[in-house]
């Protein structure tokens, strides 16, 4: 299923290893990891089952602030997020919002497009490294 503005790539690793690798890559690029949320653990805590599903919330004020200066509403979508999950067939995926889509959603205009392009290039490299995709 294609979702507008969402980039989803396969991982060559298990869900925990993919999340660990992503966290390491994010930190290595000088970004901050604000939270790591284990949705499956949350489900288990209330007696429900959920395949492995973790969310990383991360970002960089240096990259995000200029976007919020152009359009403060983009702050609802920042910091960035990445979802790592295992599907019913046991395949692991990593999904994240395309920064260009976020810019279009909030309409800060052409001035922010180059920031989104740079963010997408950096994010794509980080995500590919974390998943073993080339």
C-alpha positions as a LaTeX table, in Angstrom:
\begin{tabular}{lrrr}
\hline
Residue & $x$ (\AA) & $y$ (\AA) & $z$ (\AA) \\
\hline
Unk1 & 0.00 & 0.00 & 0.00 \\
Unk2 & 1.47 & 3.35 & $-1.03$ \\
Unk3 & 0.98 & 6.19 & 1.42 \\
Unk4 & 1.40 & 9.80 & 0.30 \\
Unk5 & 4.72 & 11.24 & 1.42 \\
Unk6 & 5.91 & 8.04 & 3.09 \\
Unk7 & 9.11 & 6.35 & 1.96 \\
Unk8 & 9.33 & 2.66 & 2.87 \\
Unk9 & 12.40 & 0.51 & 2.24 \\
Unk10 & 13.17 & $-3.12$ & 3.10 \\
Unk11 & 15.77 & $-4.01$ & 5.68 \\
Unk12 & 18.29 & $-6.83$ & 5.47 \\
Unk13 & 18.28 & $-7.09$ & 9.26 \\
Unk14 & 15.86 & $-7.98$ & 12.03 \\
Unk15 & 13.70 & $-5.28$ & 13.59 \\
Unk16 & 15.84 & $-4.66$ & 16.69 \\
Unk17 & 19.11 & $-4.68$ & 14.73 \\
Unk18 & 17.62 & $-2.31$ & 12.13 \\
Unk19 & 16.49 & 0.09 & 14.87 \\
Unk20 & 19.85 & $-0.15$ & 16.64 \\
Unk21 & 21.70 & 0.49 & 13.37 \\
Unk22 & 19.47 & 3.44 & 12.57 \\
Unk23 & 19.99 & 4.97 & 16.01 \\
Unk24 & 23.76 & 4.60 & 15.59 \\
Unk25 & 23.69 & 6.19 & 12.11 \\
Unk26 & 21.54 & 9.10 & 13.28 \\
Unk27 & 23.89 & 9.87 & 16.15 \\
Unk28 & 26.96 & 9.48 & 13.91 \\
Unk29 & 25.52 & 12.22 & 11.64 \\
Unk30 & 25.26 & 14.59 & 14.60 \\
Unk31 & 21.50 & 14.37 & 14.96 \\
Unk32 & 19.69 & 13.86 & 18.25 \\
Unk33 & 17.55 & 10.83 & 19.07 \\
Unk34 & 14.74 & 12.22 & 21.21 \\
Unk35 & 12.83 & 8.98 & 21.81 \\
Unk36 & 12.69 & 5.31 & 20.96 \\
Unk37 & 9.19 & 3.94 & 21.34 \\
Unk38 & 8.55 & 0.20 & 21.35 \\
Unk39 & 4.93 & $-0.12$ & 20.23 \\
Unk40 & 4.99 & $-3.92$ & 20.59 \\
Unk41 & 6.06 & $-3.61$ & 24.23 \\
Unk42 & 3.27 & $-1.10$ & 24.80 \\
Unk43 & 0.77 & $-3.50$ & 23.29 \\
Unk44 & 2.08 & $-6.38$ & 25.41 \\
Unk45 & 1.73 & $-4.24$ & 28.54 \\
Unk46 & $-2.03$ & $-4.10$ & 27.99 \\
Unk47 & $-2.37$ & $-7.75$ & 26.98 \\
Unk48 & $-2.38$ & $-7.25$ & 23.22 \\
Unk49 & $-0.05$ & $-8.64$ & 20.61 \\
Unk50 & 1.74 & $-6.65$ & 17.94 \\
Unk51 & 4.55 & $-7.72$ & 15.65 \\
Unk52 & 7.84 & $-5.89$ & 16.32 \\
Unk53 & 7.21 & $-2.17$ & 15.73 \\
Unk54 & 9.50 & 0.61 & 16.94 \\
Unk55 & 9.47 & 4.34 & 16.33 \\
Unk56 & 12.53 & 6.57 & 16.49 \\
Unk57 & 11.98 & 10.30 & 16.91 \\
Unk58 & 15.05 & 12.27 & 15.88 \\
Unk59 & 16.27 & 15.44 & 14.30 \\
Unk60 & 18.53 & 18.41 & 14.12 \\
Unk61 & 17.59 & 21.95 & 15.12 \\
Unk62 & 20.05 & 23.19 & 12.51 \\
Unk63 & 17.99 & 21.58 & 9.73 \\
Unk64 & 14.51 & 21.80 & 11.22 \\
Unk65 & 14.50 & 25.36 & 12.50 \\
Unk66 & 14.80 & 27.01 & 9.06 \\
Unk67 & 11.76 & 24.99 & 7.95 \\
Unk68 & 9.79 & 26.16 & 10.98 \\
Unk69 & 10.93 & 29.74 & 10.34 \\
Unk70 & 9.41 & 29.41 & 6.86 \\
Unk71 & 6.22 & 27.76 & 8.12 \\
Unk72 & 5.69 & 27.14 & 11.83 \\
Unk73 & 3.02 & 24.50 & 11.21 \\
Unk74 & 5.72 & 22.10 & 9.97 \\
Unk75 & 6.60 & 21.78 & 13.66 \\
Unk76 & 3.71 & 19.29 & 13.94 \\
Unk77 & 5.76 & 16.94 & 11.74 \\
Unk78 & 9.15 & 17.71 & 13.29 \\
Unk79 & 11.22 & 16.23 & 14.73 \\
Unk80 & 11.45 & 13.51 & 12.13 \\
Unk81 & 10.29 & 9.97 & 12.75 \\
Unk82 & 11.22 & 6.54 & 11.44 \\
Unk83 & 9.08 & 3.43 & 11.91 \\
Unk84 & 10.73 & 0.02 & 11.86 \\
Unk85 & 8.32 & $-2.88$ & 11.68 \\
Unk86 & 8.01 & $-6.56$ & 10.81 \\
Unk87 & 5.16 & $-7.55$ & 8.52 \\
Unk88 & 3.05 & $-10.72$ & 8.67 \\
Unk89 & 5.53 & $-12.52$ & 6.39 \\
Unk90 & 8.45 & $-11.72$ & 8.70 \\
Unk91 & 9.94 & $-9.05$ & 6.42 \\
Unk92 & 11.36 & $-5.96$ & 8.12 \\
Unk93 & 10.64 & $-2.47$ & 6.78 \\
Unk94 & 11.69 & 1.07 & 7.59 \\
Unk95 & 9.35 & 3.97 & 6.84 \\
Unk96 & 9.88 & 7.71 & 7.12 \\
Unk97 & 8.25 & 10.91 & 5.92 \\
Unk98 & 9.74 & 12.49 & 2.81 \\
Unk99 & 10.94 & 16.00 & 3.79 \\
Unk100 & 9.84 & 17.32 & 0.38 \\
Unk101 & 6.32 & 16.09 & 1.05 \\
Unk102 & 6.38 & 17.80 & 4.45 \\
Unk103 & 7.42 & 21.08 & 2.82 \\
Unk104 & 4.63 & 20.76 & 0.25 \\
Unk105 & 2.15 & 19.91 & 3.01 \\
Unk106 & 2.95 & 23.05 & 4.97 \\
Unk107 & 3.58 & 25.35 & 2.01 \\
Unk108 & 6.64 & 27.34 & 3.08 \\
Unk109 & 7.45 & 27.82 & $-0.60$ \\
Unk110 & 10.47 & 27.49 & $-2.80$ \\
Unk111 & 12.81 & 28.94 & $-0.19$ \\
Unk112 & 12.47 & 25.74 & 1.85 \\
Unk113 & 12.71 & 23.32 & $-1.08$ \\
Unk114 & 16.52 & 23.26 & $-1.07$ \\
Unk115 & 16.49 & 22.48 & 2.66 \\
Unk116 & 14.07 & 19.60 & 2.10 \\
Unk117 & 16.18 & 18.29 & $-0.80$ \\
Unk118 & 19.32 & 18.29 & 1.38 \\
Unk119 & 17.41 & 16.62 & 4.22 \\
Unk120 & 16.08 & 13.93 & 1.88 \\
Unk121 & 19.55 & 13.16 & 0.53 \\
Unk122 & 20.99 & 12.88 & 4.04 \\
Unk123 & 18.04 & 10.85 & 5.35 \\
Unk124 & 18.11 & 8.50 & 2.38 \\
Unk125 & 21.78 & 7.74 & 2.98 \\
Unk126 & 21.23 & 7.15 & 6.70 \\
Unk127 & 18.23 & 4.90 & 6.07 \\
Unk128 & 20.02 & 2.86 & 3.39 \\
Unk129 & 23.03 & 2.38 & 5.67 \\
Unk130 & 20.81 & 1.25 & 8.55 \\
Unk131 & 18.88 & $-1.24$ & 6.43 \\
Unk132 & 21.76 & $-2.53$ & 4.31 \\
Unk133 & 19.98 & $-1.30$ & 1.16 \\
Unk134 & 22.06 & 0.19 & $-1.62$ \\
\hline
\end{tabular}
